[in-house]
Amino acid sequence: MRVTPFSPTTRKIAVALVGSASLALSALAVAAPAGAAAPQTFSHDGTSWVRSCAAPTSTLMACNALRVTSVAEHINAMGVTPNATPSGFGPSDLRSAYNLPANGGAGQTVAIVDAQDDPNAEADLGVYRAQYGLPACTTANGCFKKVSQTGSTTALPTPDQGWAGEISLDVDMVSAIAPNAHIILVEAKSATTANLGTAVNEAVKLGAKFVSNSYGGGESSSDPSYDTKYFNHPGVAITASSGDSGYGVEYPAASKYVTAVGGTALKKATNARGWTESVWSTSSSEGAGSGCSAYDAKPSWQKDTGCSKRTVADVSAVADPATGVAVYQTYGGSGWNVYGGTSVASPLIAAVYADAGTPSAAIPAADLYAHTSSLNDVTTGNTASCSPAYLCTAEVGYDGPTGLGTPNGLAAFTG
């Protein structure tokens, strides 16, 4: 059983973009569980968003997806008005920002682990990929597979509109970064550690060498045993989002066997790279999770001195809803959406690993620490005031919110 999380604001949300203000309000209404209060709205830099999933409880984890509510789209059968580009960063933007190939992922399989079912996952993925000229990825052509935590393709979990947003976000980010990879969506029957962990094991059993987990909950003294039971898969790159409530640690990002993925604000610029990044944070304590684990041992490849145990995060990617990504969602959404949260960053980094090829290290996060010069170092921004400061403030080299930095090509992910 999990302990109550350190903060009720630790989960991210996905935010649907809809064709009119009335549709936007409708999307918010369906995103909340039956009988639940209206979701709390957050805002920063002129962007408003809500959490896609309810906050975690003592027994359930929550997805880390943030759904933007302050953007509207014109919708047609393809998803947008003809010749219009969906709001939010698309695949070419993300590949440009992180110096990635346009045809990555060939021969690789990336698994997405989430809770509950998105009945429209495959159809929505088809719209996203068609919009951006990506190759079709379907059950029929062998590219896409959706299964339960036990591997069933028919006995799937109960659908959930909030988790459906997370699922749409995850499969779209893998598509954007590794368009030629196969995708396995493994749906846990509920958001308990045991069920999500069982889904991770199933993903590896089905052949995935890259597994993304865009969810988290408070730490527990049982975490070291969960590490062994669910996340110790040598040679498999398992990523986990660090959380959306700023300074503080979530599990499974705290696991010593995963790559913990923090978050940045990503903006276009006129510099040589064409982009700038800073720590993702807001004045209301939303932002990239970071800090010292209370229970997980420090991996041998992690050398910072401010934590005697595992430090979060290892690496990072875009997460700020104000600089969010385009996602297509129709179950719990009305078409094109913009999403933020570290739920963007986890599948993005899993897909970067896939672009780089089958991992060579037993724990692929170790490769990052051996190739720090091949990452974009993020040196500005903070989520809080803490001691030592690097655990919540960007610095040259390693820091908590952004880890070693963001992808700059594939060298840091190749071993």
ABEGO torsion letter per residue (X at the ends): XBBBBABAAABBBBBBBBABAAAAAAAAAAABBBGBBBBBBBBBGGBBBBBABBBBBAABBBBABBBBAABBBBBBAAGBBBGBBBBEBBAAAAAAAAGBBAABGBGBBBBBBBBEBBAAAAAAAAAAAAAAGBBBBBAAAGABBBBBAAGBAABBBBBBAAAAAAAAAAAAAAAAABAABBBBBBBBABABAAAAAAAAAAAAAAGBABBBBBBBBBBBAAAAAAAAAAABBBGBBBBBBAEAAEBEBBOAAABAABBBBBBBBBBBBABAAGBBBBBBBBAAGBEBBBEBBAABBBBAABABAABABBBOBABBBBABAAABBBBBBABGBAEBBBBBEAAAAAAAAAAAAAAAEBBABABAAAAAAAAAAABBBBABEBABBBOBAAAABBBBEBBAAAEAEBBBEAAAAAX
